[in-house]
Every structure is written in C-alpha cells, then in structure tokens.
C-alpha cells in the first residue's frame, strides 16, 4: 500500500550521518563511523535487492515488490535482449520494509540472459530516493561464468551516491543456492570485495569483506559475514552473525563489542 510519511520526524533514527546515543554504551567510545558503515551497507543491499528481484525472479518479480511499485519492460532493439526493466515506486514515499522508504524509478538494463557468459546488468536511477536521500550513479554486474564449485560468479562494479555520501565498490557476487528455482526467495548469494566511501566532511572509509557476506533473499537482513573498516587511523570489525535471520550485528572497536540494531542503527555495549 502507498504510505505517505514525514520522514523528518524520524530522522534521528535514519539520517545517514547520525550519532546514536545509548546509556549502555561507553561514552568515550564513538561507534558512529562503524554504525554509519553498517547502515550504508544495508541501504546499498536494499537498492541491489530490487534489481535482483526483477532480474532473477522467473515470474518477473512484481509480486515480490511492495504494492506501491509497478514494473514495466521495454525492448529498445525489438528483440528479447537488450531489455530495460523499470521499477516505479511512485512520486511519494513508499514503505518497503521497517524504516525504509523509496520513491522514484530504478532502471535495470540487461544485455543478455544473466546465466550467459559476459551478460551485463546496469542499474541506474531516475529521481530515485531512499529514506529521502537522492540516489545517483551506476551499479553493474557482469557474468564471469562458473567457478570450480560450479557456482555462477558475477563481477561487481559500483559507483553511486546516496544523499551526501558516495561509494566505489568492486568485488564478486557468487550465486550459491537457488539457481534454476522458480522462487526468488530460494536464492542465496555470497559477496566478496572492497569499497571506498566518502562522507560529506571528506572522511574516507575503506571497507574490506574479510569473510563473505551471505545474502539470503528469504531474509531481509545480511545473515553472515564480516567486514573490516578503516578510517582516520581507526579500525573496526562488523560481524553479521552465524547465518541466523535476525536484525542484529556486532561491532568490535577499541577492544569493546557492541550490538547494533539493523533497523534503527542504535547500539549497546555487550562486553
């Protein structure tokens, strides 16, 4: 259903540059940078998920999107490929999951069936916003063929911005479960790679996936994997867990461990 919300009233929870406050946390330990990276990572995957739905769901994906979203397909050369899939979330904010709203259009250009070698998917945006932050740039995956385990691997090359922060990311997306299934929710990907994210104050956060991120499309959260991030001489580890579908991750920073809520991005010290 279409949902009109005044996002400003909840900006304390969702603003990308927020600083959380929690009575359980050590006031001398500022976890805002790892918390920001956790949110940026989740918003990035939320954008990727909509493209995955219309790309890999054999029914076209529209039934997996919120009711406010419509899907249309055009064939610029009059053949099956290339094709452009447009996801239109409308002109007003549409809630797609807890604390995530979208509006505008996401365009998905597919050069060939993505099970074919060298097939490419390029995602662009038309007046698209997530949580009232404008999204621009491109997100590209290219089929590299199968690895030694027989799993399809896609090269990742992303260069995009969300509001006042921008990210360049490279890596690999490996399709480990659900290949050939008629149900998109059977699909599981593993993500490897690294990224560089620039914030409004020119702070650069380097991010390396040290243990592959498990993207289980039956779950709304990253269920497993570890990130190492570095900024201004600091380093932190973000751990998404053991495969359980839940809304929690842990941040290890300065010898302390914090649990962070993946919906509200608030944290509490747990050691």
Secondary structure, DSSP 8 states (H G I E B T S, - for coil): ------GGGGHHHH-TT-----TTS-TT---HHHHHHHHHHHHHHHHHHHHHHHHH-TT-SGGGS-TT-EEEEE-TTSSSSSEEEEEE--SS-EEEETTEEEEEEEEEEESS-TTSTT-EEEEEEEEEEETTEEEEEEEEEEEEEE-TTS-EEEEEEEEEEETTEEEEEEEEEEEEE-TT-S-GGG-EEEEEEEEEEE-TTS-EEEEEEEEEEEEETTSSS--EEEEEEEETTEEEEEEEEES---SEEEEEETTEEEEEETTT--EEE--
